[in-house]
Amino acid sequence: MAQAPDGHLPDTELGRPVTVRVSPEGGVMIGQTYTLLWAGGRDQPVGYTDAVSVVRPAEYVEFEVPPALVSPHLDQVVPVTYTVEDGEGERTGGTLLLRIGEAEA
């Protein structure tokens, strides 16, 4: 994450979109679809998803999580992951446990 390279999003970053960058080994390829999964927290059980279809090769794909979906998670840990779908099926990427504000690791 651009604003949280160490997995910690300081509360000073609230109020603006959070950029999530997925950089798979070997880059992203034409025909793949990446889906971001931003899990809900204790006060917002419904999470956020967004999908990007790759139309040209790149090193990464980026998603922006709207600030209204980030702020309710102040002082919480939010699981963030992604899936990639292509001709070989669907695979799940690693999960980042994003600490927002003063959340404990």
C-alpha positions as CSV (number, residue, x, y, z in Angstrom):
1,M,0.0,0.0,0.0
2,A,1.3,3.4,-1.0
3,Q,0.3,5.0,2.3
4,A,1.1,2.0,4.5
5,P,4.3,0.3,3.2
6,D,4.8,-1.4,6.6
7,G,1.2,-2.6,7.0
8,H,0.3,0.3,9.2
9,L,-2.0,3.1,8.0
10,P,-1.6,6.2,10.3
11,D,-4.7,8.0,11.2
12,T,-3.3,11.1,9.4
13,E,-4.1,9.2,6.1
14,L,-7.8,8.9,6.8
15,G,-10.1,11.2,4.8
16,R,-8.6,10.3,1.4
17,P,-8.6,7.1,-0.7
18,V,-6.2,4.4,0.2
19,T,-4.2,3.0,-2.7
20,V,-3.7,-0.7,-2.7
21,R,-1.1,-1.9,-5.2
22,V,-0.9,-5.6,-6.2
23,S,2.5,-6.5,-7.6
24,P,2.6,-10.2,-8.4
25,E,5.8,-12.0,-9.3
26,G,6.1,-11.8,-13.1
27,G,3.7,-8.8,-13.4
28,V,0.1,-8.7,-14.5
29,M,-0.8,-10.2,-17.9
30,I,-3.5,-9.4,-20.5
31,G,-6.7,-11.4,-19.8
32,Q,-6.2,-11.6,-16.1
33,T,-8.8,-10.1,-13.7
34,Y,-7.7,-8.9,-10.3
35,T,-10.3,-8.5,-7.5
36,L,-9.6,-6.7,-4.3
37,L,-11.2,-7.9,-1.2
38,W,-11.3,-5.4,1.7
39,A,-12.9,-7.3,4.6
40,G,-15.3,-5.6,7.0
41,G,-14.5,-4.9,10.6
42,R,-16.4,-5.2,13.8
43,D,-18.5,-2.1,13.0
44,Q,-18.8,-2.6,9.3
45,P,-19.3,-6.4,8.6
46,V,-19.9,-5.8,4.8
47,G,-16.6,-5.3,3.1
48,Y,-15.6,-3.7,-0.2
49,T,-14.6,-5.4,-3.5
50,D,-13.4,-4.0,-6.8
51,A,-12.2,-5.7,-9.9
52,V,-9.7,-4.7,-12.7
53,S,-9.4,-6.5,-16.0
54,V,-5.9,-6.3,-17.4
55,V,-5.7,-4.9,-21.0
56,R,-2.0,-4.4,-21.2
57,P,1.0,-6.1,-19.3
58,A,2.2,-4.1,-16.3
59,E,4.3,-4.6,-13.1
60,Y,1.2,-4.0,-10.9
61,V,-2.4,-3.1,-10.7
62,E,-3.8,-0.5,-8.3
63,F,-7.1,-0.1,-6.5
64,E,-8.4,2.9,-4.6
65,V,-10.5,2.2,-1.5
66,P,-12.8,5.1,-0.8
67,P,-12.2,7.0,2.4
68,A,-15.7,6.4,3.6
69,L,-14.9,2.7,3.8
70,V,-11.5,3.2,5.5
71,S,-12.5,5.7,8.3
72,P,-14.9,3.3,10.1
73,H,-12.0,1.0,10.7
74,L,-9.9,3.4,12.8
75,D,-8.0,1.5,15.5
76,Q,-8.8,-1.8,13.9
77,V,-7.0,-4.4,11.8
78,V,-8.5,-5.0,8.4
79,P,-7.7,-8.1,6.2
80,V,-7.0,-7.1,2.6
81,T,-6.4,-9.7,-0.1
82,Y,-6.9,-10.2,-3.8
83,T,-7.8,-12.9,-6.3
84,V,-6.6,-13.3,-9.8
85,E,-8.6,-15.1,-12.4
86,D,-7.3,-16.2,-15.8
87,G,-7.4,-19.2,-18.1
88,E,-6.0,-21.4,-15.4
89,G,-8.8,-20.6,-12.9
90,E,-8.9,-18.4,-9.8
91,R,-6.2,-18.0,-7.2
92,T,-6.0,-16.1,-4.0
93,G,-3.1,-13.8,-3.2
94,G,-1.6,-13.3,0.2
95,T,-3.5,-11.5,2.9
96,L,-2.3,-8.2,4.4
97,L,-3.5,-7.5,7.9
98,L,-3.7,-3.7,7.7
99,R,-3.5,-1.8,11.0
100,I,-5.4,1.4,10.8
101,G,-4.6,4.1,13.4
102,E,-3.5,2.7,16.8
103,A,-4.7,-0.9,16.2
104,E,-2.5,-3.6,17.8
105,A,-0.7,-6.0,15.5
